[in-house]
Amino acid sequence: MVERRSQVVLGLDPDPAALWPVALSRPLAADPASPAELTAAAVVRHGRAAIEAAGPACVAVKLQLACYERLGAPGWQALAETAATARDHGLLVIADGKRGDVPVTARAYAQALVGTTTGPYGPVWGLGADAFTASPLLGSDALEPLTTAANAVGAGCICLVRTSNPGAAELQDVPAPKRPLHERLAQLVDELGRESVGASGLSSVGAVAGATRPELLGRLRELMPRAVILIPGVGVQGGTVETLRPAFSAHPAAALVTASRSIVDAHRSVGGDPAAAARDAAEELRAATWVLT
Amino acid sequence: MVERRSQVVLGLDPDPAALWPVALSRPLAADPASPAELTAAAVVRHGRAAIEAAGPACVAVKLQLACYERLGAPGWQALAETAATARDHGLLVIADGKRGDVPVTARAYAQALVGTTTGPYGPVWGLGADAFTASPLLGSDALEPLTTAANAVGAGCICLVRTSNPGAAELQDVPAPKRPLHERLAQLVDELGRESVGASGLSSVGAVAGATRPELLGRLRELMPRAVILIPGVGVQGGTVETLRPAFSAHPAAALVTASRSIVDAHRSVGGDPAAAARDAAEELRAATWVLT
């Protein structure tokens, strides 16, 4: 984090129809692999190239689980391989699945993302993510198995508080008797994180708060002084880095800016080699963000 | 549905530490399969046995994605195989993942669950579910890609409205200026479903409403007259079938009762063969539910 002087998270949301050309190999005529297997292998190569290009300006990758799941079992394998590649490059891995379910099922999600499953043939290891996103709609009893599992392995649980899409306003900003839902969610994040505050002063329970309504960030930071705030919505969704200062605090890891398409697809607007464009876009975002701390 | 005279959904939440004995085979000493692969194969056998035993009293299976995901890529393969087994037995497949994300990501989830992904090596088919659960926390723009994809293939999108866990009250029942969040979510389900009402009078956008607060069901049915309501929480979570009548309506498919542990783990309380106990528990629930229409 500090060595890298970066608070940028590289989002990988691989679209099989828009992979970098370097990721595409021509399958052998006799190759018995299925389209899913061939596509998953290309997604792994795409992810590796993007990590090699943009990784040095970043501290973490955020893997969009939906984009891997749509390739079935080979996609889940590609997810695990890309996570390993990111770790090999010194990057933290954030599994972005926004999972959330009743407590017994939440425990299963925790096993999948940061834990181990006990079975009749020996332990089955999960993805081994350093952090994961979670949906808090089901309340604190449903979040607790996730935060407990994260704490057990020193990982982070990042709850949706105020998402970056336009429709978020319909529910998350509706004023309840005392405060809008996103403020109630922020309070929940703070409460759940109180028992896992490390030497950094930051807790293992974080929050997603979008860059598309930067005027909310100051109040959210006030409600969650110890949370790592993961901020999507910069770039393609219209948010700008300069407006995010209220989310930052003394510790450089207190706020992380995640960018996916604005890095990986930078070559579509600036032209040239995808890797060079991604490297430049990531470095530009790193420098613009670092000065906010 | 009508031929089967059943509104019961068989929930499969396979716990590798509690599989039916018939599912466990002793691996060959030289078997090169990993614990994940061996466990996933056992999970497939467990699911097949449960479907063969309890399936005749049910109309659908609900596959808990978390329980398959925790086995990684082999688990996702087991999920696909169990879905195929259910279809072979004439059952609908509900993929229970409670997914929800910003619109571009919601499209990827839709591809994974009910769609196809276009890639450089040909189309990659998703799970092919008949319906799936979704989290509405991100609002209508995030739900629309899911409902649109479902409508395109005649599948259903079932939104969380009032979940069955105790913590649901913290957020879903909080009165906003006009109404509690669960009523606002019910309104959203109704609005999103208006354009996909079939000859049955039911729409393709459904709702999850738990059996643990049956006093809410009448109002929710009033707000969502066209929605299929999927009702968890009967059995282990404490809900009882007799209290669910307000969720039902003239069409027998308007309300479906989903039961997982109370069927698959019935032998733990009544003893004897797991299959016989599951068959009896499913049939008992079928009969108790059918009279509510």
Interface residues (C-beta under 8 A of the other chain):
Chain A: D13 P16 A17 L19 L24 P27 P35 A36 L38 T39 A42 Q64 A66 C67 E69 R70 L71 G72 A73 P74 G75 W76 Q77 A80 K98 R99 G100 D101 V102 P103 V104 T105 A106 A108 Y109 Q111 A112 G115 T117 T118 G119 P120 Y121 G122 P123 V124 W125 G126 L127 S135 P136 L137 L138 G139 S140 D141 A142 L143 L160 T163 S164 N165 P166 G167 A168 A169 E170 L171 Q172 V174 P175 A176 P177 L181 R184 L185 L188 P232 Q237
Chain B: D13 P16 A17 L19 L24 P27 P35 A36 L38 T39 A42 Q64 A66 C67 E69 R70 L71 G72 A73 P74 G75 W76 Q77 A80 K98 R99 G100 D101 V102 P103 V104 T105 A106 A108 Y109 Q111 A112 G115 T117 T118 G119 P120 Y121 G122 P123 V124 W125 G126 L127 S135 P136 L137 L138 G139 S140 D141 A142 L143 L160 T163 S164 N165 P166 G167 A168 A169 E170 L171 Q172 V174 P175 A176 P177 L181 R184 L185 L188 P232 Q237
